[in-house]
Amino acid sequence: MEIDWSDPGVYVAAAGALIGVAVGIGVPIFMVRRDRFDEERLEQIRALNKATFEATGEYLTKDEIEKIRPPRWMDTREFRDDD
């Protein structure tokens, strides 16, 4: 099978394939890194909340926590069994 490199459609298809592979690999890597960073941030907030409770006897309010870490879309979802 020969590829006619003089056809502009071949260049478009090759560029689309390269971009598709880059996005298909890059996006999941980015999402995993964001999840790891978010998990580390949650651990820091838990430690801060515990230290605040030990120092003042009160936990951080929901508004204070949202200023430190805005809620993600998965945080506000309700998981219900509708069976």
N, C-alpha and C positions, 0 to 999 in steps of 0.2 A: 504494500500500500504506500503510495507516495502522497506527500502533503504539498500542496501548491502554495508556497509561501508568498507568492505574489498577490494572492487574494486577501483583501483587508479583513474579511470575515474570519480567517484563520487566526489573525493577530487578536481579534476581539475574543474569540473562543479561548485562545491560550491565556490571555490576560484574565478573563473570567475564571478560568480554572485555577490559575495561581492565586487570585484574590479569594476564591472560594476555599481553597486549602488553607490559606493564611487565616481567614476568619474562622473556619471550622476548628482550627487548632488554638488560635489566639483567644477567642471568647471564652471557652471553658477554662483555660488557664487563668484568665483574668477573674472569672467568677470564683474559682477556688481560692485565689489569693484574697479576694474581697471577703469571702466567708471566713477565712483564717484570721484576717485582720479584725473582723467584727467580733469573732469569738474571743480574741485577746482583749479587745476593748470591753466586752461584757465582763470578763474576769476582773479587769481593772475597776469597773464600776461597782461590781459586787464587793470588792475589797474596800473601796471608798465608802460604800454604803455601810459595811460592817464597822469600819473605823468611825464613821459619823455616829452610828448608834452607840458605840462604846464611849465616845466622847460626850455626846449630848443626850443620849437616851431616846433619840428620835431618828427615824430613817429619813433618807432623802425623799422629797416629794416627787410625784410623777412629773411635774413641770421641770424640776431641777434635773431629773434624769433625762428628759427629752431635750434639754438644752445641751447636755453633754453628748448624747447620742440620739439623733432623731430616729423615730421608729421606721423600720423598713416595711415594705408592703406585706411581707409574710407575718410580721408582728401583729397586724390588725385583722388578719383573717380568722374566721370562726370555723373550726373543724367540727362538724356535726355528722352523726350517723343518721341518714334519712331513710334507712331501710324500714 
